[in-house]
Amino acid sequence: MLDNGDVNAAVNPTSESRPVSPFTASAQGGTTTTGTDIRSVSAGEAGGTPPVQHGGASNGHGARRQRAGSRLYPRVTSFRSRRGALTPNQQKSWDRTWPSVGREVADEPLDAAAWFGREAPLVIEIGCGTGTATAAMAQAEPHLNLLGIEVYQPGLAQLVQRIEREQIGNVRLLRGDAVDVLENMIAPGSLTGVRVFFPDPWPKARHHKRRLLQAETVALIADRLRPGGVLHVATDHAGYAEHIAEVGAAEPLLIGLNETAGGNSDRYRDTAPIGFERPVTKFEDKAHRAGSAINEFVWGKIE
C-alpha cells in the first residue's frame, strides 16, 4: 500500500441518495425514462469554477441495477438530467453510425471481441465528453480497443461525427452509467486500462458524496483490471486531487506508477500496456491559462 503522505482526509460518502431515472433500451439510440438526456454537471453549476469539461459517470454507492431495468434504491450519481437536442447534421450522422459503434448501457455481459470484430486489449474511458481526447488516443493507439462511456447524447454525437468523418475503427461507445458498465457488463480481470479524465469535482462539501472516485468505485475498477492493467486519472481540482490520492493509495490491488501516485514513471512508462500521455483539450488549455494545476495519477494493478 502506498503512503499517502500529507493528503488530507476526504469527506466520507453517505448512503443518502436521490432517485435518478435509469436508461431504457432504444433501437434509435436510447432515451431516458423521463425523456431528458443525462450529462455530468460542470463545476460551475455545482458551485465551483474549474474550467475543464467533466465527463459523466456515477459513484459506486447503493443498489445494483435491477434486472427489470430500474433501481429500487438508486445510488447517488455524479451527473444530472439536462435536455439536449442534436443538430440536424448530428442527427443524420447519429442515425447512420450509432447503430454500429454505440449502445445503451445494459445488464448483459459485453462481448468486446465480437463488437470490435477483433481480439485486442480493452481500455475504458469513463466520461468521454465530446470525445476530443478519445478520438486522438484511438488514432495514436490503433492496437487497442477503446470503449468510451458518456451520459450526454450531444457530446456523444460530436464524437460519432468524428468517428464517421475520420473512419476511426477502434472506438465503441456506451451511453449510460459507468458504474453499471463496470458492475454488469465487464468481467473481472478483463480490462487493460481505465481512464478517468477530469471527473466532476463536486466542490461543495455536501456534494462530495456524488464524486465518482470513491473507495468503492476504485476497488471495482481495480477488480476489473487485469494484472498489470493501468488506471489513469487526471483532475484540475486540488481538493478532489487530495481525495483521489487518498483512495488510490488505500486500494491494496494498486501500486503507483507515476510520481503523483507515489511511483516512478521512468521505471514503468516504457513497459506499461497503455501510454501515460494524453491529448490536451481546449478545456484543459483554459485550466492551464487560469493557473489551475493538473494532477495526473497513474496506478497499476499488482501482478
C-alpha positions in Angstrom: 0.0 0.0 0.0 1.3 3.4 -0.8 1.9 6.1 1.8 -0.4 9.0 1.2 1.9 11.4 2.9 0.2 14.7 3.7 -3.0 14.0 1.8 -6.0 15.4 3.7 -8.8 13.2 4.9 -11.7 13.4 2.4 -15.3 13.8 3.3 -16.8 10.3 4.0 -19.5 9.3 1.5 -23.0 8.8 2.8 -25.8 6.5 1.9 -28.1 9.4 1.1 -29.5 9.2 -2.4 -32.0 10.8 -4.8 -34.0 8.9 -7.4 -32.4 9.0 -10.8 -34.2 7.6 -13.8 -32.1 4.8 -15.4 -31.7 4.4 -19.1 -34.0 2.2 -21.1 -33.0 0.4 -24.3 -33.9 2.0 -27.6 -33.3 0.9 -31.1 -32.9 4.5 -32.1 -30.1 5.4 -29.7 -32.0 5.4 -26.4 -33.9 7.8 -24.2 -34.3 8.1 -20.5 -37.5 7.3 -18.8 -38.1 10.9 -18.2 -37.5 12.0 -21.8 -34.4 14.0 -20.8 -30.8 13.4 -21.5 -28.3 12.8 -18.8 -25.0 14.5 -18.5 -22.4 15.4 -16.0 -22.7 18.7 -14.2 -20.0 21.2 -14.8 -18.1 22.5 -11.8 -19.6 25.9 -12.3 -23.1 24.6 -12.0 -22.1 22.6 -8.9 -20.7 25.7 -7.2 -17.0 25.6 -8.3 -15.0 27.2 -11.1 -12.7 24.6 -12.7 -12.8 25.2 -16.4 -12.2 21.7 -17.6 -15.1 19.8 -19.0 -16.1 16.9 -16.8 -17.3 13.6 -18.1 -20.4 11.8 -16.9 -20.4 8.8 -14.6 -21.8 7.8 -11.2 -20.2 6.9 -7.9 -20.2 3.4 -6.5 -22.9 3.5 -3.8 -26.2 1.8 -3.4 -28.1 -1.0 -5.0 -27.1 -2.6 -8.3 -29.2 -2.1 -11.4 -32.3 -4.2 -11.2 -33.0 -6.7 -14.0 -36.3 -5.1 -14.6 -34.5 -2.0 -15.8 -34.9 0.2 -12.7 -33.3 0.7 -9.3 -35.4 0.2 -6.2 -32.8 2.2 -4.3 -31.0 4.4 -6.8 -27.4 5.3 -5.8 -26.2 8.9 -5.6 -24.9 9.7 -9.1 -22.3 12.3 -10.2 -24.5 13.6 -13.1 -27.8 15.3 -13.5 -30.5 15.4 -16.1 -30.4 18.0 -18.9 -32.2 18.3 -22.1 -30.0 18.4 -25.2 -31.1 18.4 -28.8 -28.9 17.2 -31.7 -28.3 19.4 -34.7 -29.8 18.1 -38.0 -26.3 17.1 -39.1 -25.6 15.4 -35.8 -28.8 13.5 -36.0 -28.1 12.3 -39.5 -24.6 11.1 -38.5 -26.1 9.5 -35.4 -28.7 7.6 -37.4 -26.0 6.3 -39.8 -23.3 5.4 -37.3 -24.6 4.9 -33.8 -26.1 1.5 -34.6 -22.7 0.1 -35.3 -20.5 2.0 -32.8 -22.9 2.7 -29.9 -25.2 1.0 -27.5 -27.2 1.8 -24.4 -25.8 0.5 -21.1 -27.4 -2.8 -20.3 -27.2 -5.7 -17.8 -25.8 -8.2 -20.2 -22.0 -9.0 -20.2 -20.2 -7.2 -23.0 -18.6 -9.3 -25.8 -16.0 -6.8 -26.8 -14.2 -9.0 -29.3 -17.4 -9.6 -31.2 -18.4 -5.9 -31.2 -15.0 -4.6 -32.3 -14.5 -7.5 -34.7 -11.2 -8.4 -33.3 -9.3 -9.5 -30.2 -7.3 -6.6 -28.7 -6.6 -5.1 -25.3 -9.7 -3.3 -24.0 -9.4 0.2 -22.5 -12.4 2.1 -21.0 -12.6 5.9 -20.8 -15.2 7.0 -18.2 -16.8 10.3 -19.2 -15.5 10.8 -22.7 -17.5 14.0 -23.2 -17.3 15.3 -26.7 -14.5 12.8 -27.5 -11.6 15.1 -28.4 -9.2 13.1 -26.3 -10.9 9.8 -27.1 -10.5 10.1 -30.9 -6.9 11.3 -30.7 -5.9 8.5 -28.4 -7.7 5.9 -30.6 -5.7 7.1 -33.6 -2.5 7.1 -31.6 -3.2 3.6 -30.2 -4.6 1.5 -33.1 -3.7 -1.7 -31.3 -6.1 -1.0 -28.5 -9.9 -1.3 -28.4 -11.2 1.9 -26.8 -14.6 2.0 -25.2 -16.0 5.4 -24.3 -18.7 5.8 -21.7 -20.8 9.0 -21.5 -24.3 10.0 -20.5 -24.8 13.2 -22.5 -26.0 12.5 -26.0 -25.0 15.8 -27.7 -21.4 15.1 -26.6 -21.5 11.6 -27.9 -23.0 12.9 -31.2 -19.9 15.0 -31.7 -17.7 12.0 -31.2 -19.9 9.9 -33.5 -19.5 12.6 -36.2 -15.7 12.4 -35.9 -15.6 8.6 -35.9 -17.6 8.7 -39.1 -15.7 11.5 -40.7 -12.2 10.2 -39.9 -13.1 6.5 -40.1 -11.8 5.6 -36.7 -12.4 1.9 -36.3 -11.2 1.1 -32.8 -13.7 3.1 -30.8 -17.1 1.9 -29.4 -19.4 3.9 -27.2 -21.8 3.2 -24.4 -24.4 5.7 -23.2 -25.3 5.5 -19.6 -23.9 5.0 -16.1 -20.2 3.9 -16.0 -20.6 2.0 -12.7 -23.4 0.0 -14.2 -21.0 -0.9 -17.0 -18.3 -2.0 -14.6 -20.7 -3.9 -12.4 -22.8 -5.7 -15.0 -21.0 -5.7 -18.4 -17.3 -6.1 -17.7 -15.8 -9.3 -16.4 -13.2 -9.2 -13.6 -9.6 -9.1 -14.8 -10.6 -8.2 -18.3 -9.5 -4.6 -18.8 -6.1 -3.4 -19.8 -6.8 0.2 -18.8 -9.3 2.6 -17.3 -9.1 6.3 -18.0 -10.9 9.0 -15.9 -10.1 12.4 -17.2 -11.5 15.4 -15.3 -14.4 13.9 -13.5 -16.8 16.4 -12.0 -15.2 17.5 -8.6 -18.5 18.4 -6.9 -16.5 21.0 -4.9 -19.2 21.7 -2.2 -18.8 19.5 0.9 -22.5 18.5 0.8 -21.9 17.2 -2.8 -18.8 15.2 -2.1 -20.9 12.0 -1.9 -21.6 12.5 -5.7 -17.9 12.2 -6.6 -17.2 9.3 -8.9 -13.9 8.2 -7.4 -14.9 6.9 -4.0 -13.1 3.9 -2.4 -15.8 1.5 -3.6 -15.5 2.6 -7.2 -11.7 2.4 -7.2 -12.0 -1.1 -5.8 -14.4 -2.0 -8.5 -12.1 -0.6 -11.2 -9.1 -2.5 -9.7 -11.1 -5.7 -9.8 -11.9 -5.3 -13.4 -8.3 -4.6 -14.4 -6.1 -7.5 -15.5 -2.9 -7.9 -13.6 -0.6 -5.1 -14.9 -3.6 -3.1 -16.1 -3.5 0.7 -15.6 -5.8 3.2 -14.0 -5.1 6.8 -15.3 -6.8 9.7 -13.6 -6.5 13.4 -14.2 -8.1 16.4 -12.4 -7.6 20.1 -12.2 -9.3 20.4 -8.8 -6.9 20.5 -5.9 -9.4 19.2 -3.3 -10.5 16.4 -5.4 -6.9 15.5 -6.2 -6.2 15.0 -2.4 -9.3 12.8 -2.2 -8.2 10.7 -5.3 -4.7 10.4 -3.9 -6.0 9.0 -0.7 -8.4 6.5 -2.1 -5.9 5.3 -4.7 -3.2 4.8 -2.1 -5.6 2.9 0.1 -6.6 0.4 -2.6 -4.4 -2.8 -1.9 -4.6 -4.0 -5.5 -3.0 -0.9 -7.0 0.6 0.4 -6.9 1.7 3.9 -8.0 3.3 4.1 -11.5 4.0 7.8 -11.6 5.3 10.3 -9.1 1.9 11.8 -8.1 0.7 8.3 -7.3 3.8 7.5 -5.3 5.8 5.7 -8.0 8.4 6.3 -10.6 7.2 7.0 -14.1 10.6 6.4 -15.7 10.5 2.9 -14.4 7.1 2.0 -15.8 6.4 4.3 -18.7 8.0 2.1 -21.4 6.6 -1.2 -20.1 3.0 -0.2 -19.3 0.4 -1.6 -21.6 -1.1 1.8 -22.3 0.5 5.2 -22.8 0.8 7.7 -20.0 0.4 10.6 -22.4 -3.0 12.1 -23.3 -4.0 15.0 -25.6 -4.6 18.4 -24.1 -8.1 19.6 -24.9 -9.3 23.2 -25.3 -10.9 22.9 -21.9 -7.7 21.8 -20.2 -5.9 24.6 -22.0 -8.3 27.0 -20.3 -7.3 25.5 -17.0 -3.6 26.0 -17.7 -4.2 29.6 -18.7 -6.3 30.1 -15.5 -3.3 28.8 -13.4 -5.0 25.5 -12.4 -2.6 22.7 -11.7 -3.3 19.4 -13.4 -2.8 16.4 -11.2 -2.1 13.1 -13.0 -2.4 9.8 -11.2 -1.3 6.5 -12.8 -1.7 3.3 -10.9 -1.1 -0.3 -12.0 -2.7 -3.5 -10.7 -0.3 -5.7 -8.9 0.8 -8.8 -10.9 
